[in-house]
Amino acid sequence: MQTSLAGNPYGRPFEFEGSREHGILMIHGFTATPGTLYPMGKTLHETTGLFVRGILLPGHGTTVEDMAATRWHDWLRAAENAFDEMRKICKTVSVAGLSMGGTLTLLLAETKALRSAVAIAPALSVYNRKSWLAGLFWPFIRYTEETEYIPKKDFLNEYNISYKKTPVRCAADLNHLMRTAYRNLSKIHCPLLIAKAGRDETVRPEKMDRISGKTNGPVKMLTLPQSPHVCTLGPEREMLFREAAEFFQTVPEGVSV
C-alpha cells in the first residue's frame, strides 16, 4: 500500500475568498491533486480579486487504493456538483482545469452554463500506448508503476503532489472521458482558452489543435513552447497565469453572461 498523501497540505482543496460576481472553479488532473493548481489559483485571486476554489476529486489525495475504487462518473459528478455549488454563491462561474481536469472542464462546458473555460493541456489523446488498452488489461493488471520522479529545474516541484502508481481500470475510465469530451465539443458555446504545452510528454497535441474547429463559441489558443505537461508549475507559468487572468476578466463581444 502506498503512503497516504492526505498529510500534504498541497494535496488538499483550496479556496480564496473574493468577489462573488464571478467565481473560478479549478480542477486538477488524473492521479494528481489541487497542489498543481494552487500557485495559479493564488495568482488569479491576487490579480483579479475573484472568488477562486480548487477541488479535490474523489479517490485522489489519499492512497492509490482509494482511487482504484472510483470510476469516471465519480470524478465527473464531483466536478458538476462543485460547479452547481459555486453557482449558488457566485453570479457567474468560469472553470479552469489541467490535464484530466481540462477534460472535465470541456465536459462541463458542454452541459453547464459556464461564463468561460480554460482547458490547460486537456487530455483528449495520450502518448502512452499501453493506456489505450487499459480496458482490456485492467482485469489482469491492477496497477502500473510510474517512472521515478526527478525534480525539474525552474519547476515548482513541491506542489506536484500525485500518486506513484496508476490504477489500470481508472486509466480505462480516463479513456472514456476523453472520447466523450471530444465527441461533444460542438455543444460548447462559452468562450474557451486552450493552453498547449510545447514539451508535453503526456498528452498529444493533435486533438487540441482541432478543438477550435469543433466548438460553437470563440476559442483562443495559447502555446507555451518550453513547458512540460504540468505547465502550471513550469517555466512559463507566469505567462499562463497572466493570459488566464486576462481571459477571465474579458468577455468577448457578443457573448452574453
Solvent accessible surface area in square Angstrom, and as a share of the most:
residue,aa,sasa,rsa
1,M,191,0.85
2,Q,32,0.14
3,T,114,0.66
4,S,54,0.35
5,L,29,0.14
6,A,47,0.36
7,G,75,0.72
8,N,49,0.25
9,P,102,0.64
10,Y,72,0.27
11,G,0,0.00
12,R,87,0.32
13,P,73,0.46
14,F,17,0.07
15,E,86,0.39
16,F,34,0.14
17,E,100,0.45
18,G,21,0.20
19,S,49,0.32
20,R,100,0.37
21,E,106,0.48
22,H,9,0.04
23,G,0,0.00
24,I,0,0.00
25,L,0,0.00
26,M,0,0.00
27,I,0,0.00
28,H,0,0.00
29,G,3,0.03
30,F,37,0.15
31,T,18,0.10
32,A,13,0.10
33,T,0,0.00
34,P,1,0.01
35,G,0,0.00
36,T,1,0.00
37,L,1,0.01
38,Y,56,0.21
39,P,16,0.10
40,M,0,0.00
41,G,0,0.00
42,K,83,0.35
43,T,38,0.22
44,L,0,0.00
45,H,44,0.20
46,E,112,0.50
47,T,79,0.46
48,T,22,0.13
49,G,34,0.33
50,L,18,0.09
51,F,0,0.00
52,V,0,0.00
53,R,49,0.18
54,G,1,0.01
55,I,21,0.11
56,L,38,0.19
57,L,1,0.01
58,P,47,0.29
59,G,15,0.15
60,H,3,0.01
61,G,0,0.00
62,T,39,0.22
63,T,19,0.11
64,V,1,0.00
65,E,52,0.23
66,D,66,0.34
67,M,0,0.00
68,A,26,0.20
69,A,87,0.67
70,T,16,0.09
71,R,72,0.26
72,W,69,0.24
73,H,70,0.31
74,D,36,0.18
75,W,0,0.00
76,L,30,0.15
77,R,118,0.43
78,A,25,0.19
79,A,0,0.00
80,E,48,0.21
81,N,85,0.43
82,A,14,0.11
83,F,4,0.02
84,D,57,0.30
85,E,76,0.34
86,M,0,0.00
87,R,103,0.38
88,K,156,0.66
89,I,50,0.25
90,C,5,0.03
91,K,136,0.58
92,T,13,0.07
93,V,1,0.00
94,S,0,0.00
95,V,0,0.00
96,A,0,0.00
97,G,0,0.00
98,L,4,0.02
99,S,13,0.08
100,M,0,0.00
101,G,0,0.00
102,G,0,0.00
103,T,0,0.00
104,L,0,0.00
105,T,0,0.00
106,L,0,0.00
107,L,10,0.05
108,L,0,0.00
109,A,6,0.05
110,E,14,0.06
111,T,94,0.55
112,K,59,0.25
113,A,79,0.62
114,L,15,0.07
115,R,46,0.17
116,S,6,0.04
117,A,0,0.00
118,V,0,0.00
119,A,0,0.00
120,I,0,0.00
121,A,0,0.00
122,P,1,0.01
123,A,2,0.01
124,L,7,0.04
125,S,22,0.14
126,V,11,0.06
127,Y,91,0.35
128,N,89,0.46
129,R,161,0.59
130,K,156,0.66
131,S,21,0.13
132,W,113,0.40
133,L,83,0.41
134,A,2,0.02
135,G,42,0.41
136,L,123,0.61
137,F,86,0.36
138,W,87,0.31
139,P,76,0.48
140,F,164,0.68
141,I,84,0.43
142,R,165,0.60
143,Y,48,0.18
144,T,60,0.35
145,E,129,0.58
146,E,86,0.38
147,T,128,0.75
148,E,155,0.69
149,Y,79,0.30
150,I,132,0.67
151,P,94,0.59
152,K,77,0.33
153,K,194,0.82
154,D,87,0.45
155,F,15,0.06
156,L,39,0.19
157,N,39,0.20
158,E,96,0.43
159,Y,35,0.13
160,N,28,0.14
161,I,22,0.11
162,S,23,0.15
163,Y,5,0.02
164,K,103,0.44
165,K,54,0.23
166,T,16,0.09
167,P,2,0.01
168,V,9,0.05
169,R,85,0.31
170,C,0,0.00
171,A,12,0.09
172,A,19,0.14
173,D,6,0.03
174,L,18,0.09
175,N,13,0.07
176,H,57,0.26
177,L,1,0.01
178,M,11,0.05
179,R,140,0.51
180,T,27,0.16
181,A,0,0.00
182,Y,39,0.15
183,R,158,0.58
184,N,33,0.17
185,L,1,0.01
186,S,61,0.39
187,K,110,0.46
188,I,0,0.00
189,H,120,0.54
190,C,14,0.08
191,P,4,0.02
192,L,0,0.00
193,L,0,0.00
194,I,0,0.00
195,A,0,0.00
196,K,35,0.15
197,A,5,0.04
198,G,45,0.43
199,R,155,0.57
200,D,18,0.09
201,E,103,0.46
202,T,53,0.31
203,V,1,0.00
204,R,66,0.24
205,P,45,0.28
206,E,69,0.31
207,K,57,0.24
208,M,1,0.00
209,D,74,0.38
210,R,124,0.45
211,I,0,0.00
212,S,58,0.38
213,G,72,0.69
214,K,85,0.36
215,T,17,0.10
216,N,93,0.48
217,G,19,0.18
218,P,57,0.36
219,V,38,0.22
220,K,89,0.38
221,M,70,0.31
222,L,17,0.08
223,T,68,0.39
224,L,0,0.00
225,P,69,0.44
226,Q,86,0.38
227,S,0,0.00
228,P,18,0.11
229,H,13,0.06
230,V,27,0.16
231,C,0,0.00
232,T,0,0.00
233,L,0,0.00
234,G,0,0.00
235,P,55,0.35
236,E,22,0.10
237,R,43,0.16
238,E,103,0.46
239,M,65,0.29
240,L,0,0.00
241,F,5,0.02
242,R,143,0.52
243,E,39,0.17
244,A,0,0.00
245,A,3,0.03
246,E,102,0.46
247,F,23,0.09
248,F,1,0.00
249,Q,100,0.45
250,T,77,0.45
251,V,53,0.30
252,P,40,0.25
253,E,178,0.80
254,G,82,0.79
255,V,36,0.21
256,S,110,0.71
257,V,90,0.52
